[in-house]
């Protein structure tokens, strides 16, 4: 148990060294690689291709999704952020719903570190 905790502390220290370009791995004793406020799985994953703040629209892997102004965006370093913290090219996990007209509306986003993306 003590060895496991020491390894985790060392892993976190190495992963958060300057110059890592914000890409790092968080781990707990069970080997989970996400903060406690992240779900164990996402409804959908993809890469943000376009952000159109004027129309409250994101293009994710070629599909159009809309969002509300109060959309919650989570990252490994920030539990509660806004859509303005997103950048094109970021990998995200997200939840969405469809309205009666088939319009896809994102309800929540979690930023996924590039090293953890496996498609999907």
N, C-alpha and C positions, 0 to 999 in steps of 0.2 A: 504494500500500500504506500509506504513512504517513498519507495523508488518510483512508483507511478506518478505521485504528486511532483516529485523533483523533475522528472522527465517533462511533465506538462508545463511547469514553470520555465524550464529551459526552452521548450518549444515556443512558448509565447514570447519569451525574451528575444529569441533569434528571429522569429517571424515579424516582430515589430521594429526591427532595426531601421534606422534612416536609410533611404535609398531603395526601399522595397516598393516604391510607387503605389503605396496604399494596398498592395496585394499581399494578403497574409492569411494564415490559417489559424482559426481559434479552435481549441480542443478542450474537452473535459475528460474526466477519468474514463468514461465509456468510449472515448474516441469520437464523440459527436463533434462535427466541425462547423457548428453554427451557434450563435448566441441563443440563450434560452427563450427569447421572444420570437424566434423563427419557428415556423411549423416544420414537422418532420418531412413533409413533402408539399409540393405546390400543385395547384390546379393546372397550371401551365408554366412553361419556361421559354425564354427566348431572348433575342438581342434587340435592344432598342435601336431602330434604324433612323427614325425621324421623330422629332418632338415639335408639334405645332401648338404652342401655348395659346395662340389667338383663337383656335377652334377647339381647344382642350382635347387634342387628339395625339395619339402615339401610333407609330407604325412599328410593329414588332414582327420580325421575320415575314414581312410582306403583308400582314393583316392589319387592318385599321381597328383601333380601339379608342373609345372616348373615355373621359374621366371627369369627375366633379372637382371643383376648386379645393375642397377639403380632403382630397385623396391622401391617405397615409402612405408614406414611403419609408421603409425601414432599411438600414444598412448595418453592417457588422459593428460600426462605430457610433451609430446614432439610432436610438430606438424609434424616435418619431421625427420624421423629416417631411419635406413637401416635394411636390413634383418638380420644383425648381432646382432641386439637388441632383436630379437625373441628368445624365449626359448620353448623347448618341454613342452607340458602340458598347454601352454597358449591358451586362447580362443580368437578367432579372427573373425572379419567380413571381407569379402574380395570381390573383383571384379575379374573376369577372363574372358578370351576369349578362343575359340578353334581355332587352326590353321587348315589348309586344311587336315591334317592327323588325326584330332581329338585329338591332344595333348592339354591338358588344361594348359593355361599360366596365372598366376596371374598377374594382372595389378596394384593392390593397396591393402594394408592391413590396418585394424584398430584394435588395441588391445582392447578387451572388458574386463572390470573388471569382475572377477569371480562372483561377487554378482549379475551381470546383465544378465547372460547367461540363456536363456530359450530354448536352443536347436535350431537346424535348419539349 
